[in-house]
Amino acid sequence: MKKSNKLLHGSYPELKLNFKTIITLLFLSVTVFEAGAATTSGNESKEVVLKNDPEADITIKGVVLDELGQPMIGVTVLPKGSARGTTTDFDGTFSITVSSNTQALVFSYVGYDPIEVAIDNKANYTVKMMPASKSLNEVVIVGYGTQKKKNLLGAISSIKGDNLTLSSAPSVLTALEGKVAGLQIVQNSAQPGGGFNIQIRGAGSINASNQPLIVVDGFPITDLGQPGTGNRYDGGTQGILNSFNPNDIESIEVLKDASSTAIYGARAANGVILITTKKGKEGDVRVDYSGSYSYQKYNDNYDVLNLQEWMQLRNDAAKENWEFINKVYPYSPKTLEEANAAPVNGIPFKRYYSDDQIRNAGKGTDWLGLVTRDGMVEQNNVSLRGGTKSTKYFLSGNMFNQEGVIKNSGLKRNTLHFSIDQKINDYITFGMNLTKSKIKNQNSQLGGDQFENSGIIRSAIQQGPNIQAIDEFGNYPINPDNALEPNPYSLLTISDEGVVERTLTNFYAEIKPIEGLTARFQAGFDGGNSSRSTYLPRTTLYGALENGKASISTQKKNDDLFDFTLNYTRKLLEDNTFSLMVGYSQQKYRSEGNSVGNSDFITDSFLWNNINAGGGTKVVGSSKSQNNFISYFTRFNYSYKDKYILTSTIRRDGASVFAQNNKYGLFPSVAVGWDVSQESFMKSLTGYVSQLKLRFGYGQTGNAEIGGNAFGAYYAQPAYLNPDESPVIGVFPSRLENPDLKWETTTEKNIGLDFELFNRKVSGSVEVYDRVVSNLLTLKPINSYNEINMVWANIGKTQSKGVEVTVSTVNIDRPDFKWRSTFTYSQFKTNWKERAPDWKPSVYESYNDPVRAQYYQISDGVMQIGEVVPAQPDLYPGQIKIKDVNGFVRDNAGNPVTDANGVFLRTGAADGKIDEADTVLLGSSDPDFVAGLSNTITYKNFQLNFQFNGMFGRKIIDQTDFAYGVTAVGVAQNGRNALRSIYDRWTPDNPTNTRPGSNFGYSQYSSGDFFLQNASFVRLQSVSLSYNLPKKWFGKYMQGAAIRLDGQNLFTITKYNGIDPETDAVAAAYPNVKTYTVGIDLKF
């Protein structure tokens, strides 16, 4: 154990996966491949020499057809027991000469079930092949191995790569939306390659990560994106899987409950996503090509005013604001004449523009039109796949190029993927997977701040249409009424480029010394370099102040992995099957970063290429982090007649992020299953019930995703100036250490039912779960008179309860017409189960409230002229009314009364006052439920796929409308523009009850829930129509071709008035896009 602790503290043995080692292993792989090919060739030569007497041979002819009766080209035809045969031609016909004692022919083709045809006295055969069956014998990837689908006991969803629409997405996560019950994927930025919030069964953690562990070919990966360079260069977010070509993915397994994820222990509290890439297959070399071009149009709901409309609005808004400040009727009995006679601050009302100026103004500057464009995506993908019995290989390359709908935003990616599996003999197999990628990002400014730090969309919305984009001298004018707002067009002169290079390499070796025993060694390396180079020229507002500003940031990441597993499988007395796996894993994460910046350049020509030329003070920084994990684990599986099934795992993890007292954690799980359909009393229902498996699972997992050395104290290095202005460098502790900090632990119970009914026409699963997250990792503030005011601590528990349903149906299954559907449904609620011991709730909070609770006062419309609101005596017409629903219990002096725990007491009835007592719980920001519906319809050579996603019972505020569509005060005072929804505001001439007046912000009361909107929606996420060209059109060198039309995000049904009910987290976010794609697939 001491050795393990030492490993965790940093003396981690280096895995020597340097460039020289990789090249050596590649050379050995190629050498073995060539040797295998030579051996095969030698055997073929011997077979020709030793061939039977021709007089004893027979010739067999025939044709091979697919499930639709179409000829199949390239089907492998082999005499049973022989490796030498033939393939079908472009008409699907074959002719083969075999020995007269040959018993059968074996027909095989990628994607189809192999078929064995007995040889009788016929000379011609018609063979019909069917697509690979989705039977219960299908193998599903699980942690550190595979299992037959019929023996699975955990809540695991499996998606094949062929079932995903991948045309225009750089990340496979886009195509997963709505496909898996319980998996919620929301893109947090619609920019090219934008990032995702991924949650499996909700989010139970408070300060630690809620993102699932992602494992690619057995390697747990971490994010590698472009580094940041400050809030003035906000380039948005990037997806964790951008470095991987979606076309290379064979399958994706989503592990949701603790009984299936506990094998990953400390990193599996939020679920696990297993991604398996494509490998070679035995058979002739197959070359596939796919190419596509996509056109993208952003959903232009940013309906801003043109110049004439803006000028009139500014006049009207200025009058409204002046009358409110001067309390002209209806805000008081004062008349307009009285107000003009004695205006507040001596400022009389004056219009900004005359009627003639407005009439002759024209449309003004279309800022959004200047900074946006139609986007496009083009990609080309080619792969080569094949192999012999001993050697199988797969090689692919992908070129992806996207130009975003905001100018200066784009992503280019090149990827290379190589896989080889070499069987030396019946006992030894080894292989490797290599994925190499390079991404170039062009970033537009997506800052969420107001004024100078604003993003380009926010700036384009709020900039007045009276300002020129660029004047005759080449300058970029700014708003004279608000000198802190940049010219949106000037933001396009910013240079901001990112580069991410990544290499993920996995080597493995399998040894089978005796029957049933397999030892597997895996060593991997995930390395990458990323950089971000930015230059803010003097053409921009801040760039002019800094006289040009350049920054370069770099990051280097190296993750090493070593796994060893020993698996023994044995069958006893025919009906009893068990397997035992033990394993060891060791992983090390290292990251280093550097940054440098300067300003005050004599020219913008250098960009960031000559930072030393700047006359400003150089800003230099560096960082380094390292985390180590070491693990021991075991799994036991038992099955009796595939009817009674047991699975149990135990994993012991150690992590360097925790202190010595709690560096290790133990994470067990157990699951049992009973396939009722196998019982004798179910035999009468065999035609109706193929599977009816009840499952129960229990397990514990951990969460350590809080950064490195969270238990320790962090130190800052400030610079102080002596009286002579010389710097003094010092350090001080900025966070108190906690040697008792321990794992955040998730304990989960899961009850499941798998079913296949009506001759497998209806299949699916139902899951019910209860998940408790304890020892929540939380940054706790402490009372302090110095800089030490935070400490990581384990405080509280949360509890999530939910239901998941997946139902797949075969609606129509005819030779030339097929229709299949899959419906997914999930709901969950996450509440507090235990609070901190010193928790002091507000009067409206309860002990078991939702974790993401929404507390608001209840709005009651807009105050109208002549109306009296007793509980809000200082409210004015046009402002938002709040319902008086509760009050504080008060003593004789009128002071609120608390209970023994210090919690304020409420009366439960209106008290004539609007205060904190009127705040109520209105639910959670989590949706009530999420659903998806996918359909595949095949008619002859046509195939139609479409996917609907829906999210229901979620309420959010339209931040863009709130900022630019409610109040016109900013238009009047600062010359900002507004959304057209500003016309719906309350005015004395438009006494609406659905929108407040511009003066609502002057109210001393809150807006309550007035601006909350129902964000439920149903979206056509994707639709794809493809046509497989008839195989008879192609020669013997081509196996098939298809053309396809795809569409993404085509329409959304919702009552929400904003840009996007799913991604509107901030105002003026990167707009979502509709995508139309045309593509072609070729198979050789």
Secondary structure, DSSP 8 states (H G I E B T S, - for coil): -HHHHHHHTT--------HHHHHHHHHHHHHHHHHHHHHHHHHHHHHHHT---GGGEEEEEEEEE-TTS-B-SS-EEEETT-S--EE--TTSEEEEEEETT--EEEEE-TTB--EEEE--S-SEEEEE--B----TT-EEEETTEEEEGGG--S-EEEEEGGGS--TT-SSTHHHHTTTSTTEEEEES--STT--EEEEES----SSS----EEEETTEEE---------GGG------TTTTS-GGGEEEEEEE-SHHHHGGGGGG-TT-EEEEEE----SEEEEEEEEEEEEEEEE-----B--HHHHHHHHHHHHHHHHHHHTTBTTSSSB-HHHHHHS-GGG-----SS-HHHHHT--S---HHHHHB--EEEEEEEEEEEEE-SSEEEEEEEEEEEEE-SBTT-EEEEEEEEEEEEEE-SSSEEEEEEEEEEEEEEE-----BSSGGGB-HHHHHHHS-TTS-SS-TTS-----TT-TTS--GGGGGG-EEEEEEEEEEEEEEEEE--STTEEEEEEEEEEEEEEEEEEEE-TTSHHHHHHTSEEEEEEEEEEEEEEEEEEEEEEEETTTEEEEEEEEEEEEEEEEEEEEEEEE--S-STTTTTTGGG--S--EEEEEEEEEEEEEEEEEEEEEETTTEEEEEEEEEEEETTS-GGG-EEEEEEEEEEEEGGGSGGGGGGTTTEEEEEEEEEEEEEEE--S-TTTTS--EE--EEE-TTS-EEE--EE-S---TT---EEEEEEEEEEEEEETTTTEEEEEEEEEEEEES-EEEEE---SSS--EEEEE--EEEEEEEEEEEEEEEEEETTEEEEEEEEEEEEEEEEEE--TT----TT--TT-BTTEEEEE-EEEE--TT---TT-TT--TTSEEE-----B-B-TTS-B-B-TTS-B-B-SS--S--SGGGEEEEEESS-SEEEEEEEEEEETTEEEEEEEEEEES-EEE-HHHHHHSS--HHHHHH----BGGGGGSBBTTB--SSS-BGGGGG-SS--TTTTEEE--EEEEEEEEEEEE--GGGS-TT--EEEEEEEEES--EEES--SS-TTT-SSTT----EEEEEEEEEEE-
